[in-house]
């Protein structure tokens, strides 16, 4: 594949992320405007009542100055003091009822906006994760000085052949390039030990395959890298990577085909979809996590 095609695909991927960010920003701005609009209704009934009271007082003042009844005289309009108070109270009640109804509707609209934002955010995240379906990240592979894109392809092919015993033809690769340390960390979540984006570690390699079947075959052999400085992870969206990082801070979590799982309170795997699900994650100390990984590794070695 030519560099121009790689560049065009890279721009398309970035465009998808930018569209998601723009949509979230737009919806957030609309919610903020609704908040401002709602604030403008606060004490609106009191402000209207104050205006009416001031106007009536002004009319009384004008009436006292002029013995001849005129259009500004409340008596001329047929109101006495008690009736004026009742009028003001009635207007305040009606205005308060209307403003409260409008504020209630604004709260409902705001809630609808938030729900729409949540739904769209999840759908955009699902779409972005699906676009990464054929991708994996290879960690721990040393980087050559002035490594070119062709060099990276050759390194990856040799890595799959020598480390996991798979001969992957060049035609099965769609894209292959190094990630920056920051992007390495943001697309894999937090992993204790090696490969968390520190400057003394080689940058991870993003590998995108033409077919998902090949990607699945490679990923299924990742267990062969145990007890080495190499490992393979999925390429996760920023949202899922952040969620996985928080799972691993609290307990034990992993990803499978872009979906996140954790050990729950019943000591069984549970799906984690939103941050609220973190409450269901069973806490583990670092020592407990290590002991559990060792048991799983021992069990896996017996079955292979």
SVG drawing of the C-alpha trace seen along z (x, -y; Angstrom):
<svg xmlns="http://www.w3.org/2000/svg" viewBox="-64 -70 84 99">
<polyline fill="none" stroke="black" stroke-width="0.4" points="0.0,0.0 1.3,-3.4 2.1,-6.1 -0.6,-8.4 -3.2,-5.7 -1.9,-5.4 -2.1,-9.2 -5.6,-9.3 -6.8,-6.6 -5.1,-8.3 -6.9,-11.5 -10.2,-9.7 -9.7,-8.2 -8.8,-11.6 -11.9,-13.1 -14.1,-10.6 -12.7,-11.5 -13.0,-15.2 -16.7,-14.8 -17.4,-13.1 -15.7,-15.9 -17.5,-18.6 -20.9,-16.9 -20.2,-16.6 -19.1,-20.3 -22.2,-21.4 -24.6,-19.5 -22.8,-20.8 -23.2,-24.3 -26.9,-23.9 -27.3,-22.5 -25.4,-25.5 -27.7,-27.8 -30.7,-26.0 -29.1,-26.5 -28.8,-30.3 -32.3,-30.4 -33.6,-28.6 -31.7,-31.1 -33.4,-34.0 -36.7,-32.7 -35.6,-32.7 -37.6,-35.3 -39.3,-36.5 -42.7,-36.6 -41.2,-38.9 -39.6,-41.2 -42.9,-41.6 -44.8,-42.2 -42.2,-44.9 -42.7,-46.6 -46.5,-46.6 -46.2,-48.0 -43.8,-50.7 -46.2,-51.7 -49.2,-51.8 -47.2,-53.9 -46.2,-56.2 -49.9,-56.6 -50.8,-57.4 -48.1,-60.0 -49.3,-61.7 -52.9,-61.6 -51.9,-63.4 -50.3,-66.1 -53.3,-66.6 -56.8,-67.1 -58.4,-66.3 -58.8,-62.6 -56.9,-61.5 -55.9,-58.3 -53.0,-57.9 -55.3,-58.0 -56.1,-54.5 -59.5,-55.7 -60.3,-56.8 -59.6,-53.2 -62.0,-52.0 -59.4,-50.5 -59.1,-51.2 -56.1,-50.2 -57.4,-46.7 -58.3,-46.0 -54.8,-47.0 -53.3,-44.6 -55.5,-41.8 -54.6,-42.6 -50.9,-42.5 -51.3,-39.2 -53.4,-37.7 -50.8,-38.8 -48.0,-37.4 -49.9,-34.1 -50.6,-33.8 -47.0,-34.8 -45.6,-32.4 -47.7,-29.5 -46.6,-30.2 -43.0,-30.6 -42.9,-27.5 -44.5,-25.6 -41.9,-27.0 -39.0,-26.2 -40.4,-22.6 -40.5,-22.2 -36.9,-23.6 -35.7,-21.0 -37.4,-18.3 -35.8,-19.6 -32.4,-19.8 -32.8,-16.2 -33.8,-15.2 -30.7,-16.9 -28.5,-15.1 -30.1,-11.8 -29.6,-12.5 -26.0,-13.4 -25.4,-10.2 -27.0,-8.1 -25.0,-9.8 -21.8,-9.7 -22.2,-5.9 -23.1,-5.4 -20.1,-7.4 -17.9,-5.5 -19.3,-2.2 -18.7,-3.3 -15.1,-4.4 -14.4,-1.2 -15.8,0.8 -13.5,-1.0 -10.6,0.3 -12.0,3.9 -9.1,5.1 -6.5,3.3 -4.1,4.5 -1.2,2.8 2.1,4.6 4.2,3.5 7.9,3.9 9.4,4.3 12.6,2.3 12.6,-0.6 15.3,-1.1 17.2,-4.4 15.4,-6.5 12.9,-3.7 10.8,-4.0 7.3,-2.8 8.7,0.1 11.0,1.0 8.0,1.2 6.2,3.6 9.3,5.8 9.7,5.7 6.1,6.7 6.2,9.6 9.3,10.9 7.8,10.5 4.7,12.5 6.9,15.2 9.5,15.5 7.4,14.8 4.0,16.3 4.7,18.6 2.5,17.0 3.6,16.2 1.4,13.2 1.6,12.2 2.1,8.5 -1.2,8.4 -3.0,9.0 -1.7,5.7 -3.7,2.6 -1.7,0.2 1.3,0.5 3.1,-2.4 4.5,-3.5 2.4,-5.3 3.6,-8.2 4.0,-7.3 0.9,-9.4 -1.2,-7.7 0.1,-4.3 -1.1,-4.9 -4.4,-6.4 -5.4,-3.5 -4.6,-0.6 -5.6,-1.6 -3.3,-1.3 -1.2,1.9 1.1,2.5 4.6,3.3 5.9,2.4 4.7,0.3 2.8,-2.5 4.2,-5.2 7.4,-6.1 10.2,-7.5 12.6,-4.5 10.1,-2.1 9.8,-1.5 6.7,-3.0 3.9,-0.6 3.1,0.5 -0.4,0.1 -1.2,2.9 -4.4,2.9 -5.2,6.0 -7.3,6.3 -9.4,9.0 -10.8,9.5 -10.1,13.2 -6.4,12.7 -6.5,10.2 -8.4,12.7 -5.9,15.4 -3.0,13.2 -4.7,12.1 -5.5,15.7 -1.8,16.4 -0.9,13.5 -0.6,15.9 2.6,17.1 4.2,13.8 3.8,14.5 7.0,14.1 8.5,12.0 8.9,8.2 6.3,8.3 2.6,8.2 -0.4,7.5 -3.4,5.4 -6.5,4.2 -6.7,0.7 -9.4,-1.0 -11.1,-4.4 -10.1,-7.1 -13.4,-6.6 -12.9,-2.9 -9.2,-3.2 -10.0,-5.6 -12.7,-3.3 -10.3,-0.3 -7.7,-2.3 -10.1,-3.0 -11.2,0.6 -7.5,1.8 -6.9,-0.8 -9.7,0.6 -9.7,4.3 -9.2,6.7 -10.3,5.8 -9.7,6.7 -11.1,6.1 -12.4,8.5 -13.3,7.4 -13.6,3.8 -15.9,4.7 -14.8,4.2 -15.1,6.7 -14.2,6.9 -14.4,9.2 -17.6,8.3 -18.6,8.6 -19.8,12.2 -16.2,13.0 -17.5,13.5 -16.9,11.5 -19.3,8.6 -19.6,6.2 -18.5,2.6 -20.2,0.1 -20.3,-3.2 -18.5,-4.8 -21.5,-4.0 -20.7,-0.3 -17.4,-0.8 -19.4,-0.5 -19.9,3.2 -16.2,3.9 -14.7,6.0 -11.7,4.3 -8.4,6.1 -5.0,5.2 -1.9,5.3 -0.8,8.6 -4.2,10.2 -4.2,9.2 -0.7,10.7 -1.7,13.9 -4.8,14.2 -2.8,13.6 -0.3,16.3 -3.1,18.8 -4.6,18.0 -1.3,18.3 -0.6,21.7 -4.0,22.9 -3.5,21.7 -0.1,23.4 -1.7,26.8 -4.2,26.5 -1.7,25.7"/>
</svg>
